[in-house]
């Protein structure tokens, strides 16, 4: 089968011929229909050796949907032909967080030597994907796999971030989404679906701001020197209750710190490795600045139900597996409209 693999740090991935895996006891072989392309994949290509404790090569793709092709001994929950999405973080299954369905925060993650599907383990940018446990699959019913694949990260991660701030997002509250790409356009829809908050989108691109309005943002602002002042004015100078930074570089984090209110939340979802100089006076009192890595498998069920109810949809551009590099070139240039999704040729 064909697979798009990372074969060396700071080297372009390659489409390679690899054997089709066979499912062992407890495992499931998936025939891949769609695999989302993410900025984090770009970072894996660009980061130097040693930054991540993962062995090469491995197949990229941590957002995957498809159909069950075969099951290993002991698997009774799934049968060939079932339409599923893959929960990407693969933890030990036995520690406290894993037992709460939060394998994204597995206590043994470092010991396991990989973060999940497409993160040290083989991922979904291939014709087939071997899933190590049946518990990592979630039924999607009649949902289009092109829609289902981005839900597993581009929607799941902001959904988890919003849940962190739900108690603060009541009537009259303000939520800000910085960066209207694959994550941001989902974040806007999630906020619209599950909160009454006013939603303000910020981006450097007028085209992305148009997408934000299409997705349900109440306001869409250019990320310029006036953005902070406009947010402060909208909120009677108290700031926003919730800010979701879908970029994660220095400038958006610093901007968020000026927009957040006392006891508000900033959640950094993008992994551009930005930093912020913290001191007692650099943020409002009791305001929090936190990172967020994926979400729980139970939350993925919620996200899929939102999509099946028509309240959440991914704006998708598709690329054949043989041209996966083109998707990442477009992603690097910032010209993908929504989420890039790789499909087998």
N, C-alpha and C positions, 0 to 999 in steps of 0.2 A: 504494500500500500504506500501511498504518498504521505509524507508528514513534513511540516514546516518546523525545522529544529534549530535551536540555538546550539552551535557547535564550538563557539569560542567567545570569550569575553571581549567586548569592543570589536566584534566582527559581525557582519550581516548574517542573519539566519539563512538557512538553505532548505530548499525542497529536496527531500531525500527519499529513497526507496528503503523501506524497513519492513520486517515481517509483520503480518497480522497477528496480534496477540491472541492467546487462547485463555478463556476464563478458568481460573482454578476455583477451589472451594470458597464459597461466599462472594465471589467476584461476578461482575456483569460486563459483558462486551457490548459496547454501544456503537451503532452505525450512525456516524455524525451527519447531521443535517446543516448545522450552523455553529460557528464559533466566533464570538466577538473579539475585536482587536481593541486594545486598551493602551493608554499612555504608559501604564506600568510596564507593558511589554517593551516599549521603547526604552524605558529606563534600564531594563535588564540588558538590552543590547549595548547600551552606552556606558554602564558602570564598569569599573575595573575589576579584575580578578581579585577575589578575597573579600569583597564587600558583602556578598551573599554566600552562605555555606552550602552551596548546591553543586552536585556533580554534573558535568556535561558529558554527552549531549542530552538534551531533553526537548520534547515537542512543546511548543508554545500553545497558549490558548486556555484561559481559565474561565471563559464563559461559553458553555457548551449545551446544546440541545440536540436531540436525535431520537432514534428508536432502538429499543433493546434488540440486539442481534442474537445473543446467546447468553445463557446463565450458567454459572458454575454449580457444583454440587452443593446442596443445602439451601439454595436460593428459591424461596417460594413466593415472595412478594411481587415478583415481576416475571413476565413471560415475553417471548419474542414478539415484536410488533408494538409493544407498549411505548407510547410517546412520553418522553421524560426530559427534564432539565437536570443538570448536574450541579449539586452543591459543591463549590470549589474547594473550600478549606478542608483538608483531610487530616484530622487530628488522631489521637490515640484511641478515642472512643470510650475511655474509662475514667479519666480525671474528672474533677468537679465541673469545669466549664463544658467539657464534652458531653457529660450526662445531662446538661441543661440545653443541649443542642448548639452550644457556642463553641464549635470546633475551631472557629476563627481565633479563639484565645486559648487553645490547648496548652496546658502546662508543660507538655513534653515536646513542644514544637521544635526546639533546638535539638533535642535528642533524636527526633525523627529525621532530621536532615533535609526537610523539604517543607514548603508552605502549603502544597496542595496541587491540584490539577493545573498544569502549565507553570507551576512555581517549584521547580526542582523535580517533580513527577511529570510524566508525559501528560500533555494536555490535549485539547480538542481540535487543534489545527491539523487534522489528519482525517483519513477516511474512516478510521475506527479508533475508539478510545476504550481502554481497559479501566474500569472503575473498581477500586479495590474492595468496596463494600456496598451492598445493596442499600444501606442507609443513606448513601450520598445522592440518591435519586429522588426526584419529586415529580409526580404526575402533572402533565400540562394539558391533558384532554385534547380538545380540538384547537388549542392555541397554536398559531403559526410558529414553527421553530425559529424562524428569523426574528420573531418578536420575543420568543422565550429565552433565547441565548443571552441577550443583553440584560435581561432581568436578573441574572444570577450574580452580577456584580454592579453594573452601571445603575441598576435600580435598587438592589439589595443594600449596597453600602450607604447611599443617602437615606434609605428607609430606616436603617439602623441609627443613623445620625439624628434623624428627626425624632425617633422614639426617645432618644436621650433628652430631648428638650420639650417633649409633649406637654408637660405640666405648665410650661411657660407660654405656650402658643394658643392662648384663648382669644376670644373676641377682642379686637382692638390692638392685638399684638402685631409685630412686624418681623418677618423672616427675610433675610438677605441671602441670595445665592450668587457667589462670585465664580464666574466661568461657566458659560453656557455651551459646553461640549457634550460628550457622551454621558458624563455624570450629571452635569448641571441641568440639561433639559429633562432628565428624569426627576431630579430633585424638585424642580418647579411643579411638576405634575403630582408628585407625592404630597407636597405641602398643600396643593389645591384639594386633593382627594381626602386628606385626613385631618386638616386643621382649618379654622376660620381665619387664619392670619393673613394680613396684607403681605404680598410676595413682591420683593424687589430684586430684579436681576441686574448684575453688573458684568460687563465684558468690554474688551478692547475693540470689538468688531461690531459694526452696525448690522451686519448680516446675522451674527449670533444674537443680537438683541431682538431682531425681527423673529428669530426662532423662539426666543424667550416669550415674546408676546403671544405667539401662536400656541405655545404650551400652557399659557394661562397666567403669566406674570402680570401683576397690576401695574408695575412700573418697570422700565428698562433704562438703565443709565450707563453711559460710557465710563470706563474706569479711568477717569481723569482727576484733576485736582479738585473738581467741584463735587465729586461723588460723595465724599464724607459730609460736606456741608449740606447737601440735599437730603441725605439720610437723616441727619440731625434735625433739619427743618421739618421733615415729614413726621418725626416722632416727638415733636415739641421739645427738642434738644435733650431727650433722655437716652436715645439710642435704640438699637434693635435688640429684641429678646434672643434671637437665634441667627447666627451667621454660619452658613455652610460654605467653606472655602474649597471649591472643586479644582483648584490649581495647586496651591501649596508652596509657592515660591515666596521669597522675602516680601515683595511689595504687597501682594494680597493679604498676607498675615498682618503686616503693619497697618494696612488700611482697615482691616477688620477690627483691630484693637482700638481704632479711633471711632468706630461705628457702634460698638457693643455697649449695652447699657449696664448699669449696676446689677449684678447677679445674673447677667446674660451669659449665653454660651457661644463660643466660637468652636466649631468642629472642623478640623482640617482633614479633608477627604483626599485631595490630590497629593501625590507623593513626589513633588519636585524638590523635596529636602530643604525647604526654606527654613530660616531660623528667625528668632525674635528675641531681642534683649530684654529679659524680664527683670523687673524690680518692683518694689512696693507701689511705685507711682506710675508705672507704664500702662496699667490697665485699671478700669473702674473696680471698685470694691466688690469682692466675691464673684467677679466675672471669671469664667473658666476658659482655658485654651487647651483643647485636647485633640488628639489624633483619633482616627477611626479606621479599623481594618475589617472590611467585609461586614457580615451580619450573621445571625444564627440561621440554622436550617428551618426553624419554625417561622422566622420572619420571611424566608424565601417562599414558604407556602402562602403567607399573607400577600406578598408582592404578586405572585402568580394569580391569586384570586382578584386582586385589583385590576390586573390586565384582562382577565377573562370577563370581568364586569364592564370593560370598556373605559375604565378610569385612568389607564396608564398604557401608553404605547411608545415604543421606541421608534425614532426616526432613523431609518436604516439605509445605508449604502452597501451593496454587496460586491464582493470581489472573489473570483475563483481561487482555489487553493494554489494553483500554479502561478498566480499573480499576487500572492500574499504580500510580497515586498512592495507592490504598488500601494496597497492599503496603508502600510506604515510610512511610505514616503508622503502620502497625502495627510496622514495623521501628524507627521512631523511638521509639515507646512501649515497645519491648522486649517485645511480646506475641506475636511470631512463634514458633511452636514448631518450632525447627529452621531450615530454609532456606525463604525465600519464592521461589517460581518463577513467572515470568510466562509465560503461554501465549497464542498468537494466538487471537482470538475465533472 
